[in-house]
Amino acid sequence: MLHRAFEIAPPRVEEAQEMIRLRARLFTEELVLSGVSEAAAMQHTAEWVSPAGIDRSRSRVAEWLGDRRMFVRNVYTGAEGTNDRRIVGLFVAHIKRRRLYYVRSIQLDSPSRGQGVGCQLFDELAAAGDGRATELHVFENNHPARSFYDKLGFFRIGRRRGMLIGGGHGVQGEKLFTLHLRKPGQS
């Protein structure tokens, strides 16, 4: 149950720029929370919000919306058609195998967390998922996210050396470990 006025709905292609700017900001915060320096985190996401990055995102959102295997939702606050309406979160999952969803991204701005939105997103995915299991990766040092996934019933099925963040231009590259989590589907 949502505790604040949120709306969860599929995005529109024209929202791609707002979506990628939000994703870059929230992923930068997630990297810093996971122990990456702010400089390396910002360097990693800078290209996402460049004009070329925005164009790629617009194309990707259009592809997602046309693909039945994708489950894409934005989280909004404010009334539709008003100046105060804005995207405060996004959720992207796809069917990886016949009986499995893979969550590519779940991001929600800090003031919107803890109000039932994440649970609602996973409930909607489960309802659309026809009993599919769900998998995702999370940075090992992102303890708030790991706690949330534990609460939802996810369990660890693996660990891997994650991506190299930063590097070059005088910034030391930083490696992150990720945990591979799974939540069984409903039969």
N, C-alpha and C positions, 0 to 999 in steps of 0.2 A: 504494500500500500504506500502510495506516495504521500509525503507529509507537506509538500509545498506545491504550488501551481506549476507543474511540469507537463509537457506534452511530449510523447515519444512518437515519432513518425518517420517514414522514409524521407530522405533528403531530396532536394531538387538540384538539378545540375547547376543552376545559377548560384547555389550556395557553396560551390566548391572552394572559392577563395576564402570565405569565412571559415569553412571546415578545416582547410589546411593550415590557416593561421592559428586556429585553436589547437589543432593537433601538434603543431610545432611548439607552441608555448607549453602545452601540457607534457609533451614528451621531454622537453628540456627540463621541466620541473622533476619529472620521473627519473631522469638520468642523474640529476644532482642529488635527489633523495637516495639514489642507489650508490652514491659515493663518487660520481664523476665530477670533475671540476666544472664550474659554470662556464668557463671559457671553452673547454672541449665540448660540452653539451651544446652550447650555442653554435659552435662551429659545425657540429654534426647536423643541426636542423636548419642552418642558414639557407641552404640551397632550396629547401622545400618552399620557402616563401619568396623566392626570386620569380620574376615573370615567367621563366621557362618552367619552374616548379609548379606554379599556379596553373599553367596551361596543361601540364601533364596530369595534375590533379583533376582538372575539369574533365579531361578525357577519361580518366580512371573512374570517376563518379558516374559518368554516362554509361560506361561499360558495366559497372556494378548494377546499375538500375535496370539494365536490359538482360541481366543474367539470372535465371531462376535459381541457380545454385548459391547465390549471394543473399545474405541477410544483413541489410544496412539500415541503421536507424540513427537519427539525430535526436538529441534531447533539447527541448526549447523551453525558455521562460518567456513570459509576456504574451499578449494576445496577438493572434495572426493579423497581419495588416497594420500593425502599429509600430512606431519607432522604438518601443522598448522591447520588441521581440528579438531574442538573440539565441544563438546556439550555445549551449553550456556543456554539451557532451556529444560523443559519437561512439558508435558500436559497429564493428564490421566483422562478420563471420562468413565462412563459406563451407560448402560441403566438400570435405577432403576425400572421403571415401563414402561408399554407400551408407554406412551406418555411423558416420562421424562428422561432426561440425568442428572446424578449427577457428578459434577466435583470433583474428588478426590484430584487432585493436579494440580496446574499451578504455575510453578516457572521459573523465568528468571533472569539471573545474572544482576547486576546493570548496567553495561555499555550497555547492550542490551535493557534496558527498554526505553520507550518513543519513540520507532522507528517503531511502528505499528505491532510488532510481536504478542503481546497479542490479539489485534483486529483480526489479521489474523487467529490466533488459534481458536478463537470463531467463526469467519466466516466459517472456515472449519468444525467445529463441527456442526454448523447450517446447512450447506450444506449436511452433512452426516446424520443429525438428522431427516429428514423427518417431519419437523414441530414440533419437540418435544420441550417442555419447558426445561429450564436448571436451576438446583439448585446447590448451593454450600454453604459452611460455610467459614467464614472469621473471624479472630480474631478482636474483637471489637476495639482494640486500633491500628490496622494496617490501619491508615488513608490513606496512598497512595493507598493501594489495594482497600479500600472501595470507594475512589474517582474514580478509574478505573472502578469498577463494576457499580457505579452510571452512569458513562458516557455510559456504554454499555446497560443501561436500566434495570438493576437488581433492585429489591426493597426488603425491609426487610419483611419477613414473620414470623420471630421468633427470640428469643434470649435465649441462654441457658448457664448455667455455664459450661465452657469448661473443658479441660483436666487439670490434675494436672501435672505440669512440675517440675521435680527435686524431691528432698526429699531424705532423707537417706544420709549417708556418710558426715554428717555435713552440707549438703545443705538444706536450707529451701525450702519446696515445695511451688509452686506458682500456683494459680488457674487463668485461663484465661476465659473470657467470649467470646463466639462466636455468631455471627449473622448468621441466616439462611436467605439466599437471593434467590430470584427466578427471572427469566426472562421468560416472556410468550413465548410460541412457536408461529410459524407462521402457520396460517391455510391454 
